[in-house]
Amino acid sequence: MQFLKNFFLLFSLFTGIFSGCQPSERTDLNREKGGYFQHENDSTENRLKKHRNRHKRNRNENTNYTAENRRNENKSDVSTGDVPAKALKVLKYVREYGVAKSGYVGGRRFGNFEGLLPKKDASGKRIDYQEWDINPKVNGKNRGTERLVTGSDGKGYYTSDHYGSFVLVE
């Protein structure tokens, strides 16, 4: 018992001493060189460049996903074409009931961070999007890359490559 009392006494003594320590000279030099607080001296442009590089998407050469599509709202990766029947069934159900079918994942907000879908409708109002899975959820199995995205403007978009490109569902 006496041992434990002595141990805790020494422990509290050491923690009190170390909590009052000043940063070492090496730490101060590191700060001056930009080691810890490098972002304070960076321009906004450099920080954005670093952020983009960290979060750069690896895209397949076959997709039409380009940086220009994200930056230029006039260009879009939305086409009209064939949409699988299962996507049409999901869209019909979503439009009718407003929720995902039992056993499917869906209804979450889709941010349109890729910038491939229109940001505003014809009247200039912002469009909010939701995403829906095309295939049912199976525990322990990947949900795949196919998704359906619906907008508050009433339009639906199908993607087979997980938001790399979209097909307008008519």
Secondary structure, 3 states (H helix, E strand, C coil): CHHHHHHHHHHHHHHHHHHCCCCCHHHHHHHHCCCCCHHHHCCHHHHHHHHHHHCCCCCCCCCCCCHHHHHCCCCCCEEECCCCHHHHHHHHHHHHHCCCCCCCCEEEEECCCCCCCCCECCCCCECCEEEEECCCCCCCCCCCCCEEEEECCCCEEEECCCCCCEEEEC
